[in-house]
Amino acid sequence: MKLCMIGTGYVGLVSGACFSDLGNDVICVDKDLIKINNLKKGIIPIYEPGLEELVLKNYKNKRLNFSTDLINSVKKSDIVFICVGTPTKKNSNKADLSQVYTVGREISKSINKFKIIVNKSTVPVTTGDEIEKIIAKKVNKKNFSVVSNPEFLREGEAIRDFIYPDRIVVGSNEEKSTRILKNLYSPLVSKGAKFQSTKRRAAELIKYASNAFLATKITFINEIANLCEKIGIDVEDISIGIGLDKRIGSRFLRAGPAYGGSCFPKDTKAIVSTGDQFRTNLSVIKSVIKSNKSRSDLLAKRLSLILKNNINNKTISFLGVTFKANTDDMRDSSSLKLIPYLSKKGAKIKYYDPTGSKKEFDKLKNVEFSKTIKDSINNSDVVILHTDWNDFKSINFKKFSKNKKLIIYDMRNIFSPSKIKKLGLKYFGIGR
């Protein structure tokens, strides 16, 4: 099939590359000329394991192309995917849908035959209705169909999640589009992916409800970890014990920093806004947002206690600063709160991340990027394991540091407390 992906961010680029690898002809469109030219050269704008190889392979085989010409790209395609950003509006919980609606207006100028317009952007319920109204102002409804097809790609695992998805959700108000999209996804369905067809509004809400529930699991176990610290038990035992219950499951029950990234922070706010719009109090999700917002402050206070409120002139090493491993995404990462806080308190901060230095810290006083793990740890008073990259899971702290009073603050519970203590070092984890 001939596909057009509008937007070459995380969703559009990964989905476009994977669809082309399944044998479809895909055009990825973006208004950013520099980004498009870089993609043609094989320069990928995001860090995602395996994506560069997939893009290069399919671009070379001419199944994947890149363009800034939205109108002609839409005309050449049978199915058009909207994959643009829906960030939170300033001073509001609402999703900013301006990019989605702008794309809808552009698409309406380009329909020369029947098109399926697929919204892959994460959007509130009724957004599909609005897109349909926008396009219908210029195009007969018989010549297009608007469908919701939310993505469930995890950053760092996106290609695997596309090829082996838990489920494929297609929300459409007419059968023809559902049938065509089921055919598009048939290579994945044949591998065992579950295909769920719903009404368009239901598909829109499935995405938000999924992210809100996962955010709730993370927040729940973080609060249980707080309790574990007070009563002297290990949250890891609790996570395993409740996770073995098949009704609960073990995934997303790992205590650590606040959730962050491109989805959970904005999507929990957006579903609350939708609830308010329809006069429904989503009190559980509101509590999740509030608890997560205070998480970084709580971790900072605990670090102050570990250092006996003596942060000034301490050298603190952060290992990992992204919100999770296997991504370069800094959005709503706890490090964006913790590092400025410690800097203002007079600490010297060194940080290492496998994805390189971060512009977010360039203007902060006494904050510098280390090129290696060893450089970051050496001469430090405290090492904070902030992100659970595999690079950090077998560190020999004795080898990297001569400081016999080195403190390890393991925010991901990567290490065994007993093993670190046997080295003669002080260890603190989360919920331990």
TIKOL-903544 format. One line per 4 residues: number of its first residue (from 1); their letters; for each residue x, y, z of N, C-alpha, C, O. Coordinates in steps of 0.2 Angstrom, whole numbers. Example, Ala and Ser with C-alpha at 12.3 -4.5 7.8 and 13.67 -1.06 7.14 Angstrom:
// TIKOL-903544
1	as	66/-28/39/62/-22/39/66/-16/39/71/-17/42 ~ 64/-11/35/68/-5/36/64/0/39/67/6/40
This chain:
// TIKOL-903544
1	mklc	4/-6/0/0/0/0/4/6/0/10/6/2 ~ 1/12/-2/5/18/-2/3/22/4/-3/24/4 ~ 8/24/8/6/27/14/10/34/15/15/35/12 ~ 7/38/18/10/45/20/10/46/27/4/46/30
5	migt	16/47/30/16/49/37/18/56/38/23/58/36 ~ 13/60/41/14/67/42/17/68/49/13/67/54 ~ 23/70/49/27/71/55/32/66/56/31/60/55 ~ 38/68/57/44/63/57/47/63/64/53/63/65
9	gyvg	42/64/69/44/63/76/45/56/78/45/52/74 ~ 44/54/84/45/48/87/40/43/83/42/38/81 ~ 33/45/83/28/40/81/29/40/73/29/34/70 ~ 29/45/70/29/45/62/35/42/59/34/38/55
13	lvsg	41/43/62/47/40/59/48/33/60/49/29/56 ~ 46/31/67/47/23/68/41/20/64/43/14/62 ~ 35/22/64/30/19/61/31/18/53/30/13/50 ~ 33/24/51/35/24/43/40/19/41/40/16/36
17	acfs	46/19/45/51/14/44/49/7/44/51/3/40 ~ 45/6/50/42/-1/50/37/-3/45/37/-9/43 ~ 33/1/43/28/0/38/32/-1/31/30/-6/28 ~ 37/2/30/41/1/24/44/-5/24/45/-9/19
21	dlgn	46/-7/30/50/-14/31/45/-20/29/47/-25/28 ~ 39/-18/30/34/-24/29/32/-24/21/28/-28/19 ~ 35/-19/17/34/-20/10/30/-14/7/28/-14/1 ~ 28/-9/11/23/-4/9/28/2/6/34/2/8
25	dvic	25/6/2/28/12/0/26/18/4/21/20/5 ~ 31/21/8/30/26/13/34/32/11/39/32/10 ~ 30/38/12/33/44/12/32/48/19/26/48/21 ~ 38/49/22/37/53/28/38/60/27/43/63/23
29	vdkd	33/64/29/33/71/27/34/76/34/32/74/39 ~ 38/81/33/39/86/38/41/92/35/44/93/30 ~ 38/98/39/40/104/36/47/107/38/49/112/35 ~ 50/103/42/57/105/44/62/102/38/64/96/38
33	liki	64/107/34/68/105/28/75/102/31/77/97/28 ~ 78/105/36/84/102/38/84/95/41/88/90/39 ~ 78/93/44/77/86/47/76/82/41/79/76/41 ~ 72/84/36/71/80/30/78/78/26/79/72/24
37	nnlk	82/83/25/88/82/22/93/78/26/96/74/23 ~ 93/78/32/97/74/36/94/67/36/98/62/36 ~ 88/66/36/85/59/35/87/56/29/89/50/29 ~ 87/60/24/90/57/17/97/55/17/99/51/13
41	kgii	101/58/22/108/56/23/109/51/28/114/49/29 ~ 103/49/31/104/43/36/105/46/43/107/42/48 ~ 104/53/44/105/56/51/98/56/54/94/59/52 ~ 98/52/60/91/51/63/91/56/69/95/57/73
45	piye	85/59/69/84/65/74/83/62/81/83/66/86 ~ 82/56/82/80/53/89/85/47/90/87/44/86 ~ 86/46/97/89/40/98/85/34/99/80/34/104 ~ 85/29/95/81/23/96/84/17/93/86/17/87
49	pgle	86/12/97/90/6/95/87/3/89/81/1/89 ~ 91/2/84/89/-1/78/86/3/72/85/1/67 ~ 84/9/74/80/13/69/84/16/64/82/16/58 ~ 91/18/65/95/20/60/96/15/54/95/16/48
53	elvl	97/9/56/98/3/51/92/2/47/92/1/41 ~ 86/2/51/80/1/47/78/7/42/76/5/37 ~ 80/13/44/78/19/39/83/18/33/81/19/28 ~ 89/17/35/94/16/29/93/11/24/93/12/18
57	knyk	91/5/27/89/-1/23/83/1/18/84/-1/12 ~ 78/3/21/72/4/17/72/11/12/69/11/7 ~ 76/16/14/77/21/10/82/19/4/80/21/-2 ~ 87/15/5/91/12/0/87/8/-5/88/8/-11
61	nkrl	82/4/-2/77/0/-7/72/4/-10/67/1/-13 ~ 71/11/-8/66/15/-11/59/14/-9/54/15/-12 ~ 58/10/-3/52/9/0/50/15/4/44/16/6 ~ 55/18/7/55/24/12/58/30/9/63/30/7
65	nfst	53/35/8/56/42/6/54/47/11/50/47/15 ~ 57/53/10/56/59/14/55/65/10/58/66/5 ~ 50/69/12/48/75/8/45/81/13/43/79/19 ~ 46/87/10/43/93/14/36/94/10/33/99/12
69	dlin	35/91/5/29/93/1/23/88/3/22/83/1 ~ 19/91/8/13/88/10/8/86/5/5/81/5 ~ 6/91/1/0/91/-3/2/85/-8/-3/81/-9 ~ 7/85/-12/9/80/-17/10/73/-13/8/68/-16
73	svkk	12/73/-7/13/67/-4/7/63/-2/6/57/-3 ~ 2/68/0/-5/65/1/-8/63/-5/-11/57/-5 ~ -7/66/-10/-11/64/-17/-8/58/-19/-12/54/-22 ~ -2/56/-18/1/50/-20/-1/44/-16/1/38/-18
77	sdiv	-4/45/-10/-5/40/-5/-12/37/-5/-17/41/-7 ~ -13/31/-2/-20/29/-1/-22/30/6/-28/31/8 ~ -17/29/11/-18/30/18/-14/35/21/-8/35/19 ~ -17/40/24/-13/46/27/-13/46/34/-18/46/37
81	ficv	-7/45/38/-7/45/45/-5/52/48/0/55/45 ~ -8/54/52/-7/61/56/-3/59/62/-5/55/67 ~ 4/61/62/8/59/68/12/65/70/18/65/71 ~ 8/70/72/11/76/75/10/77/82/7/73/85
85	gtpt	14/81/85/14/82/92/7/85/95/4/89/92 ~ 6/83/101/0/85/105/2/87/112/0/84/117 ~ 7/92/113/9/94/120/4/97/124/-2/99/121 ~ 5/98/130/0/101/135/0/109/133/6/112/133
89	kkns	-5/112/133/-6/119/132/-3/122/139/-3/120/144 ~ 0/128/137/3/132/143/-3/134/148/-8/136/146 ~ -1/133/154/-6/135/160/-13/132/159/-18/134/160 ~ -12/125/157/-18/121/156/-17/114/156/-11/112/155
93	nkad	-22/110/157/-21/103/157/-23/100/150/-21/94/148 ~ -26/104/146/-28/102/139/-22/101/134/-17/104/135 ~ -24/96/130/-19/95/124/-19/100/119/-25/102/117 ~ -14/102/117/-13/107/111/-14/104/105/-10/100/102
97	lsqv	-20/105/101/-21/101/95/-20/105/89/-23/103/84 ~ -17/111/90/-16/115/84/-12/112/78/-14/113/72 ~ -7/108/79/-4/104/74/-8/99/70/-8/99/64 ~ -12/96/74/-17/91/71/-22/94/67/-23/92/61
101	ytvg	-25/100/69/-30/103/65/-27/107/59/-30/107/54 ~ -21/109/60/-17/112/54/-16/107/48/-17/108/43 ~ -14/101/51/-13/95/46/-20/94/43/-20/92/37 ~ -25/94/46/-32/92/44/-34/97/38/-36/95/33
105	reis	-32/103/39/-34/108/34/-29/107/28/-32/108/22 ~ -23/105/29/-19/104/23/-21/98/19/-21/98/13 ~ -23/93/23/-25/87/19/-31/88/15/-32/85/10 ~ -36/93/17/-42/94/14/-40/97/7/-45/97/2
109	ksin	-34/100/6/-33/103/0/-30/98/-5/-28/99/-11 ~ -29/92/-3/-25/87/-7/-29/80/-9/-26/76/-12 ~ -35/80/-7/-39/74/-8/-41/74/-15/-45/77/-17 ~ -38/69/-19/-40/68/-26/-43/62/-28/-46/60/-33
113	kfki	-44/57/-22/-47/51/-23/-49/49/-16/-47/52/-11 ~ -52/43/-15/-54/41/-8/-48/40/-4/-43/36/-6 ~ -48/43/2/-42/43/7/-44/41/14/-50/43/16 ~ -40/36/17/-41/35/24/-37/39/28/-31/39/27
117	ivnk	-39/44/32/-35/48/36/-35/45/43/-40/45/47 ~ -29/43/45/-28/39/51/-25/44/56/-19/46/55 ~ -28/45/62/-25/49/67/-21/44/72/-24/40/75 ~ -14/45/71/-10/41/76/-7/45/82/-5/43/87
121	stvp	-8/52/81/-7/56/87/-11/55/93/-17/53/92 ~ -9/56/99/-13/55/105/-17/61/106/-15/66/107 ~ -24/59/105/-28/65/105/-34/64/110/-36/58/111 ~ -37/69/113/-43/68/117/-49/65/113/-49/66/106
125	vttg	-54/62/116/-60/60/113/-64/66/109/-64/71/112 ~ -66/64/104/-70/69/99/-65/73/94/-67/76/90 ~ -58/72/95/-54/75/90/-55/72/83/-55/76/78 ~ -56/66/82/-58/63/76/-64/67/72/-64/68/66
129	deie	-69/68/77/-75/71/74/-73/78/72/-76/80/66 ~ -69/82/75/-67/89/73/-63/88/66/-64/92/62 ~ -58/83/66/-54/83/60/-59/81/54/-58/84/48 ~ -64/77/55/-69/76/50/-73/82/47/-74/83/41
133	kiia	-75/86/52/-78/92/51/-74/97/47/-76/100/42 ~ -67/97/48/-62/102/45/-62/100/38/-62/104/33 ~ -61/93/37/-60/91/30/-66/91/26/-66/93/20 ~ -72/90/29/-78/90/26/-80/97/23/-85/97/19
137	kkvn	-77/102/25/-79/109/23/-76/110/16/-79/114/12 ~ -72/105/13/-69/106/7/-70/100/3/-69/100/-4 ~ -71/94/6/-71/88/3/-78/84/4/-80/84/10 ~ -81/81/-1/-87/77/0/-85/71/5/-80/68/4
141	kknf	-89/69/10/-88/64/15/-87/57/11/-84/53/14 ~ -90/56/5/-89/50/2/-81/49/0/-80/43/-2 ~ -77/54/0/-71/53/-3/-65/53/3/-59/53/1 ~ -67/52/9/-63/51/14/-66/48/20/-72/48/21
145	svvs	-62/45/24/-64/42/31/-59/44/36/-53/43/35 ~ -61/46/42/-56/48/47/-56/42/53/-62/40/55 ~ -50/39/54/-50/34/58/-45/35/64/-40/39/63 ~ -46/32/70/-41/33/75/-37/26/76/-40/21/77
149	npef	-31/27/76/-27/21/77/-21/22/81/-15/23/79 ~ -22/22/88/-17/25/93/-11/20/92/-11/14/91 ~ -5/23/94/1/19/94/3/17/102/1/21/106 ~ 6/12/103/8/9/109/15/8/109/17/2/112
153	lreg	19/12/107/27/11/106/30/14/112/29/19/114 ~ 34/9/115/38/12/121/45/14/118/48/11/114 ~ 47/20/121/53/23/119/59/18/121/59/15/127 ~ 63/16/117/69/12/118/67/4/116/71/0/115
157	eair	60/3/115/58/-3/113/53/-3/107/50/-7/105 ~ 54/3/103/48/5/98/48/0/93/42/-2/91 ~ 54/-2/90/53/-7/84/51/-13/86/47/-16/82 ~ 53/-16/91/50/-22/93/43/-22/95/39/-26/93
161	dfiy	41/-16/98/34/-15/100/29/-15/93/24/-17/93 ~ 32/-12/88/28/-11/82/28/-18/78/22/-20/76 ~ 33/-22/78/33/-29/75/29/-34/79/26/-38/76 ~ 30/-34/86/26/-38/90/22/-35/95/23/-35/101
165	pdri	16/-32/92/12/-28/97/8/-32/101/6/-38/99 ~ 6/-30/107/1/-33/111/-6/-33/108/-10/-38/108 ~ -7/-27/105/-14/-26/101/-13/-21/96/-9/-16/97 ~ -18/-21/91/-18/-16/86/-26/-13/87/-30/-17/86
169	vvgs	-26/-7/88/-33/-4/90/-35/0/84/-31/5/82 ~ -40/-1/80/-43/3/75/-50/6/77/-54/2/77 ~ -51/12/77/-57/15/78/-60/18/72/-57/23/70 ~ -65/16/70/-68/18/64/-76/18/64/-79/14/67
173	neek	-79/23/61/-87/23/61/-90/20/55/-96/20/54 ~ -85/17/51/-88/13/45/-83/7/43/-77/7/44 ~ -86/2/41/-83/-5/40/-77/-5/35/-72/-8/35 ~ -78/-1/29/-73/-1/24/-66/0/26/-61/-3/25
177	stri	-65/6/30/-59/8/32/-56/3/37/-50/1/37 ~ -60/0/42/-58/-5/46/-55/-11/42/-50/-14/44 ~ -58/-13/37/-56/-19/33/-49/-17/30/-45/-22/29 ~ -49/-11/27/-42/-10/24/-36/-9/29/-31/-12/27
181	lknl	-38/-7/34/-32/-6/39/-31/-13/42/-25/-14/44 ~ -36/-17/43/-34/-24/45/-30/-28/40/-25/-32/42 ~ -31/-26/34/-27/-29/28/-19/-26/29/-15/-30/28 ~ -19/-20/30/-12/-17/31/-8/-20/37/-2/-21/36
185	yspl	-12/-21/42/-8/-24/48/-8/-32/48/-6/-35/53 ~ -11/-35/43/-11/-42/42/-4/-46/44/-5/-51/47 ~ 1/-43/41/8/-47/43/9/-47/51/12/-52/53 ~ 6/-42/54/7/-42/62/2/-47/65/3/-50/70
189	vskg	-4/-46/62/-10/-50/65/-8/-58/64/-10/-62/68 ~ -5/-59/58/-3/-66/57/2/-69/62/3/-75/63 ~ 6/-64/65/11/-66/70/8/-67/77/11/-69/82 ~ 1/-65/78/-2/-66/84/-4/-60/87/-7/-60/93
193	akfq	-3/-54/84/-6/-48/87/-13/-48/87/-17/-50/82 ~ -16/-46/92/-24/-45/93/-26/-39/89/-24/-33/91 ~ -31/-40/85/-34/-34/82/-41/-32/85/-45/-36/85 ~ -41/-26/87/-47/-24/90/-50/-18/86/-47/-13/85
197	stkr	-56/-19/84/-60/-14/80/-65/-11/85/-69/-14/88 ~ -65/-4/85/-70/-1/89/-73/5/86/-71/7/80 ~ -77/9/89/-79/16/86/-73/20/87/-69/19/91 ~ -73/26/83/-68/30/83/-66/33/90/-61/34/93
201	raae	-72/36/94/-71/39/100/-68/34/105/-64/36/110 ~ -70/27/105/-67/22/110/-60/21/109/-56/21/114 ~ -57/21/102/-50/20/101/-46/26/104/-41/25/107 ~ -49/32/103/-46/38/106/-45/38/114/-40/39/117
205	liky	-50/35/117/-50/35/124/-46/29/127/-43/29/132 ~ -45/23/123/-41/18/125/-34/20/126/-31/18/131 ~ -31/24/121/-24/26/122/-23/30/129/-19/29/132 ~ -28/35/130/-27/39/136/-28/35/142/-24/35/147
209	asna	-33/30/142/-34/26/148/-28/21/149/-27/20/155 ~ -25/19/144/-19/14/145/-14/18/148/-11/15/153 ~ -12/24/146/-6/28/149/-8/30/156/-3/30/160 ~ -14/32/157/-16/34/164/-15/28/169/-13/29/174
213	flat	-17/22/166/-17/16/171/-9/14/172/-8/13/178 ~ -5/15/167/2/13/168/5/18/173/9/16/177 ~ 3/24/172/6/30/176/4/29/183/8/30/188 ~ -2/26/184/-5/24/191/-1/19/194/1/19/200
217	kitf	1/14/190/5/8/193/12/11/195/14/9/201 ~ 15/15/191/21/18/193/21/22/200/25/21/204 ~ 16/26/200/15/30/206/13/26/212/15/28/218 ~ 9/21/211/7/17/217/13/14/220/14/14/226
221	inei	17/11/216/23/7/219/28/12/222/32/10/226 ~ 28/18/219/33/23/222/30/25/229/34/26/233 ~ 24/26/230/21/27/236/22/21/241/23/22/247 ~ 21/15/239/23/9/243/30/9/245/32/7/251
225	anlc	34/11/240/42/12/242/43/17/248/47/16/252 ~ 39/22/248/40/27/253/38/24/260/42/25/265 ~ 33/20/260/31/16/266/36/11/268/38/10/274 ~ 39/8/263/44/2/264/50/6/268/53/3/272
229	ekig	52/12/266/58/15/269/57/17/276/61/16/280 ~ 50/18/278/49/20/285/49/13/289/50/14/295 ~ 47/8/286/46/2/291/52/-3/290/52/-9/293 ~ 57/-2/286/63/-6/285/62/-12/281/65/-17/283
233	idve	58/-12/276/58/-18/272/59/-16/264/59/-10/263 ~ 60/-21/260/62/-20/253/57/-20/248/53/-25/248 ~ 56/-14/245/50/-14/240/50/-19/235/45/-21/232 ~ 57/-21/233/57/-27/228/53/-33/230/50/-36/225
237	disi	53/-35/236/49/-40/238/42/-39/237/38/-44/236 ~ 40/-33/239/33/-31/238/31/-32/231/25/-34/229 ~ 35/-29/226/34/-29/219/33/-36/216/28/-37/213 ~ 37/-40/218/37/-47/216/31/-50/219/27/-54/215
241	gigl	29/-49/225/24/-53/229/17/-51/226/13/-55/225 ~ 16/-44/224/10/-42/221/10/-44/214/4/-45/211 ~ 15/-43/210/16/-44/203/14/-51/201/12/-52/195 ~ 15/-56/205/14/-63/204/6/-64/203/4/-69/200
245	dkri	2/-60/206/-5/-60/205/-6/-58/198/-5/-53/195 ~ -9/-63/194/-10/-62/187/-15/-56/185/-15/-53/180 ~ -19/-55/190/-24/-49/189/-20/-42/190/-23/-37/187 ~ -14/-42/193/-10/-36/194/-5/-36/189/-4/-31/185
249	gsrf	-1/-41/188/5/-41/184/11/-37/186/10/-33/190 ~ 17/-39/184/23/-37/187/26/-30/184/30/-27/186 ~ 23/-29/177/26/-24/173/24/-17/176/18/-16/179 ~ 28/-12/176/27/-5/179/27/-5/186/24/0/189
253	lrag	29/-10/190/29/-10/197/36/-10/199/38/-13/204 ~ 40/-5/196/47/-4/199/48/3/201/47/8/198 ~ 49/3/208/50/9/211/56/13/209/61/10/207 ~ 55/20/208/61/24/206/59/31/206/54/33/210
257	payg	62/35/201/60/42/201/53/43/198/50/38/196 ~ 51/49/197/44/51/194/44/49/187/49/48/184 ~ 38/47/185/38/45/178/39/52/174/37/57/176 ~ 41/51/167/42/56/163/41/54/156/38/50/154
261	gscf	45/58/151/44/56/144/39/60/140/36/65/143 ~ 38/57/135/33/61/130/26/59/131/22/63/128 ~ 24/54/135/17/52/135/14/53/142/9/57/142 ~ 16/50/147/13/50/153/11/57/156/5/58/158
265	pkdt	16/61/157/14/68/160/9/71/156/4/74/159 ~ 9/72/149/4/76/146/-3/72/145/-8/75/145 ~ -2/65/145/-8/61/144/-13/61/150/-19/60/149 ~ -9/60/156/-13/60/162/-17/67/163/-23/67/165
269	kaiv	-14/72/161/-17/79/162/-23/80/157/-28/82/158 ~ -21/77/151/-26/78/145/-33/74/147/-38/76/145 ~ -32/68/150/-38/64/151/-42/67/157/-48/66/157 ~ -38/70/162/-42/74/167/-46/80/164/-51/81/166
273	stgd	-43/83/159/-46/88/156/-52/86/152/-58/89/152 ~ -52/80/149/-57/77/145/-63/75/150/-69/77/149 ~ -61/73/156/-66/71/162/-70/78/164/-76/78/165 ~ -66/83/165/-69/89/167/-74/92/161/-79/94/163
277	qfrt	-72/91/155/-76/93/149/-83/89/149/-88/92/148 ~ -82/83/151/-89/79/151/-91/78/159/-95/74/160 ~ -89/83/163/-92/83/170/-91/76/174/-96/74/177 ~ -85/74/173/-83/67/176/-77/68/180/-72/70/178
281	nlsv	-77/67/187/-71/68/191/-67/62/191/-68/57/194 ~ -61/62/188/-56/57/187/-52/58/193/-46/60/192 ~ -54/57/199/-50/58/205/-44/54/206/-39/57/209 ~ -44/48/204/-38/44/205/-33/46/201/-27/47/203
285	iksv	-34/48/194/-29/51/190/-26/58/192/-20/59/192 ~ -31/62/195/-29/68/198/-24/67/204/-19/71/204 ~ -25/62/208/-20/60/213/-14/58/211/-8/59/214 ~ -14/54/205/-8/51/202/-3/57/200/3/57/201
289	iksn	-6/62/197/-3/68/194/0/72/200/6/74/200 ~ -3/73/205/-1/76/211/5/73/215/10/76/216 ~ 4/66/215/9/62/219/16/62/214/21/63/217 ~ 15/61/208/21/61/204/25/68/203/31/68/203
293	ksrs	21/73/204/23/80/204/28/81/210/33/85/209 ~ 26/78/215/30/79/222/36/74/222/40/74/227 ~ 36/69/218/41/64/218/48/66/218/52/64/223 ~ 50/71/214/57/73/213/59/77/220/65/77/222
297	dlla	54/81/222/55/84/229/57/80/234/61/81/238 ~ 53/74/235/54/69/240/61/66/239/64/65/244 ~ 63/64/233/70/61/232/75/66/234/80/64/237 ~ 74/73/232/79/78/234/80/78/242/85/79/244
301	krls	74/78/245/74/79/253/78/73/256/81/73/261 ~ 77/67/253/80/61/255/88/61/254/92/59/259 ~ 90/64/248/97/65/247/100/70/252/105/69/255 ~ 96/75/254/98/80/259/99/76/266/104/78/269
305	lilk	95/72/268/95/68/274/101/63/274/105/63/279 ~ 103/60/268/108/56/267/115/60/268/120/57/271 ~ 115/66/266/121/70/266/121/74/273/125/79/274 ~ 116/73/277/115/77/283/115/84/282/117/88/286
309	nnin	111/86/277/110/93/275/116/97/273/116/103/274 ~ 121/93/272/128/96/270/129/95/262/133/91/261 ~ 125/99/258/126/98/251/131/102/248/135/101/243 ~ 132/108/251/137/113/249/144/110/248/147/107/252
313	nkti	147/111/242/154/109/240/154/101/239/160/99/238 ~ 149/98/240/149/90/238/149/89/231/146/93/227 ~ 153/84/229/153/82/221/149/76/220/150/71/223 ~ 144/78/216/138/73/215/138/70/208/138/75/203
317	sflg	139/64/207/139/61/200/132/58/198/129/54/202 ~ 129/60/193/123/57/190/125/52/185/128/54/180 ~ 123/46/185/124/41/180/117/40/176/112/37/179 ~ 117/43/171/110/44/167/106/50/169/105/51/175
321	vtfk	104/53/164/99/59/165/93/59/161/88/63/163 ~ 92/54/157/86/54/153/81/51/157/82/48/163 ~ 74/51/155/69/49/160/69/41/160/66/39/165 ~ 72/38/155/72/31/156/78/29/151/81/33/148
325	antd	80/22/152/86/20/148/84/19/140/78/18/139 ~ 89/18/136/88/17/129/84/23/125/81/21/120 ~ 84/29/127/82/34/124/86/41/126/89/41/131 ~ 85/46/121/88/52/123/83/57/125/85/63/126
329	dmrd	77/55/127/72/59/129/73/62/136/73/58/141 ~ 73/69/136/74/72/143/67/75/145/67/78/151 ~ 62/74/142/55/77/144/53/75/150/52/69/151 ~ 52/79/155/50/78/162/54/73/166/52/69/170
333	sssl	60/72/164/65/68/168/66/71/175/66/77/175 ~ 67/67/180/68/69/186/74/73/187/75/78/191 ~ 79/72/183/85/75/183/85/83/182/89/87/184 ~ 79/85/178/78/92/177/76/96/183/77/102/183
337	klip	74/92/188/73/95/194/78/94/199/80/99/203 ~ 81/88/199/86/87/204/93/90/203/96/93/208 ~ 95/90/197/102/94/196/102/101/197/106/104/201 ~ 96/105/195/96/112/197/96/113/204/99/118/207
341	ylsk	92/109/208/91/110/215/98/109/218/99/113/223 ~ 102/104/217/108/102/220/113/108/218/117/110/222 ~ 113/110/212/117/116/210/116/122/214/121/125/216 ~ 110/124/215/108/130/219/110/129/226/112/134/230
345	kgak	111/123/229/113/121/235/121/121/236/123/120/241 ~ 124/122/230/131/123/231/135/117/229/141/117/230 ~ 132/112/226/135/105/225/138/106/218/136/110/214 ~ 144/102/217/147/102/210/144/95/207/144/90/210
349	ikyy	141/96/201/138/90/198/142/88/192/143/92/187 ~ 143/82/191/146/78/185/140/73/183/137/70/187 ~ 139/73/177/135/68/174/137/64/168/141/67/164 ~ 135/58/167/137/54/161/130/51/159/126/48/163
353	dptg	129/51/152/124/48/149/126/45/143/129/49/139 ~ 124/39/141/126/36/135/124/40/128/127/39/123 ~ 119/44/129/117/48/123/120/55/123/118/59/119 ~ 125/56/127/129/62/127/126/68/131/122/67/135
357	skke	130/74/131/128/80/135/121/82/133/119/81/128 ~ 118/86/138/112/89/137/112/96/137/114/99/142 ~ 109/99/133/108/107/132/105/110/138/106/115/140 ~ 100/106/141/96/108/147/101/110/153/99/114/157
361	fdkl	107/107/153/111/109/159/117/114/157/121/115/161 ~ 117/116/151/123/120/149/124/126/153/129/129/154 ~ 118/130/155/119/136/158/119/136/166/119/141/169 ~ 119/129/168/119/129/176/126/129/179/131/127/176
365	knve	126/132/184/132/133/188/135/126/190/131/123/193 ~ 141/125/190/145/119/192/142/113/190/141/108/194 ~ 139/112/184/137/106/181/141/105/175/141/109/170 ~ 144/99/174/148/97/168/147/90/166/145/85/170
369	fskt	147/89/160/146/82/157/153/78/157/158/81/155 ~ 153/72/159/159/68/159/158/63/153/153/61/151 ~ 164/62/150/164/58/144/164/51/145/162/47/141 ~ 166/49/151/165/42/153/162/41/160/162/45/164
373	ikds	160/35/161/158/33/168/163/34/173/162/37/179 ~ 169/32/172/175/33/176/176/40/178/177/42/184 ~ 176/44/173/177/51/174/172/54/179/173/59/183 ~ 165/52/178/160/55/182/160/53/189/159/56/194
377	inns	162/46/190/163/44/197/169/46/201/168/47/207 ~ 174/47/197/181/48/200/180/55/204/178/60/202 ~ 183/55/210/183/61/215/176/63/217/175/69/219 ~ 171/59/216/164/61/218/163/59/226/166/54/228
381	dvvi	158/62/229/156/60/236/150/56/235/149/51/240 ~ 146/57/230/140/53/230/139/51/222/140/55/218 ~ 137/45/221/135/43/214/127/41/214/125/37/218 ~ 124/45/210/116/44/209/115/40/203/116/42/198
385	lhtd	113/34/204/111/30/198/104/32/196/99/29/199 ~ 103/36/191/97/39/190/93/36/184/87/35/184 ~ 96/33/180/93/29/174/96/22/173/103/22/174 ~ 92/17/172/95/10/172/98/8/166/95/3/163
389	wndf	102/11/163/106/9/157/110/3/159/112/2/164 ~ 110/-2/154/114/-8/155/121/-6/156/125/-10/160 ~ 124/-1/154/131/1/155/132/2/162/138/2/164 ~ 127/3/166/129/4/174/128/-2/178/129/-2/184
393	ksin	126/-8/175/124/-13/179/129/-18/182/128/-22/186 ~ 135/-16/179/141/-20/182/147/-16/184/153/-18/183 ~ 146/-10/186/151/-5/188/155/-8/194/152/-10/199 ~ 161/-7/194/166/-9/199/167/-2/203/172/2/200
397	fkkf	164/0/208/165/6/211/171/7/214/174/13/214 ~ 174/2/217/181/2/220/186/4/214/191/7/216 ~ 185/1/208/190/2/203/190/10/201/195/12/199 ~ 184/12/201/183/19/198/184/25/203/185/30/201
401	sknk	184/23/209/184/28/214/189/26/220/188/20/223 ~ 193/30/223/197/29/228/194/31/235/197/31/240 ~ 188/35/234/185/37/240/182/32/244/177/29/242 ~ 184/30/250/182/25/254/175/27/257/171/23/260
405	klii	173/33/257/167/36/260/162/37/255/157/40/256 ~ 163/34/249/158/35/243/151/33/245/150/27/247 ~ 146/37/243/139/35/244/136/34/238/137/37/233 ~ 133/28/237/129/26/232/121/27/233/119/24/237
409	ydmr	118/31/229/111/32/229/108/29/223/108/32/218 ~ 105/23/224/103/19/218/96/20/217/91/17/220 ~ 94/25/213/87/27/212/83/22/207/77/22/206 ~ 87/17/205/83/12/201/84/5/204/82/0/201
413	nifs	87/4/210/88/-2/213/91/-7/209/89/-13/208 ~ 96/-5/205/100/-9/201/105/-14/205/105/-20/203 ~ 108/-12/210/112/-16/214/110/-19/220/105/-17/223 ~ 113/-24/222/111/-28/228/114/-24/234/120/-22/234
417	pski	110/-21/239/113/-17/244/119/-21/248/124/-18/250 ~ 118/-28/249/123/-31/253/130/-31/249/135/-31/252 ~ 130/-32/242/136/-32/239/139/-25/239/146/-25/239 ~ 136/-20/239/139/-13/239/142/-12/246/147/-9/247
421	kklg	138/-14/251/140/-13/258/147/-18/259/151/-16/263 ~ 147/-23/256/153/-28/257/159/-24/254/165/-26/256 ~ 158/-19/249/164/-16/247/166/-10/252/171/-7/251 ~ 162/-9/257/164/-4/262/161/2/260/163/7/263
425	lkyf	156/3/256/153/9/253/146/9/256/143/4/258 ~ 144/16/257/137/17/259/132/16/254/133/19/248 ~ 127/13/255/122/11/249/115/14/252/113/12/257 ~ 111/17/247/104/19/248/100/17/242/103/19/236
429	gigr	95/14/243/91/13/237/84/16/237/83/21/242 ~ 79/14/233/72/16/234/68/11/237/67/5/235 ~ 65/13/242/60/8/246/64/3/249/62/-3/250 ~ 70/4/252/74/-1/255/77/2/261/81/-2/265
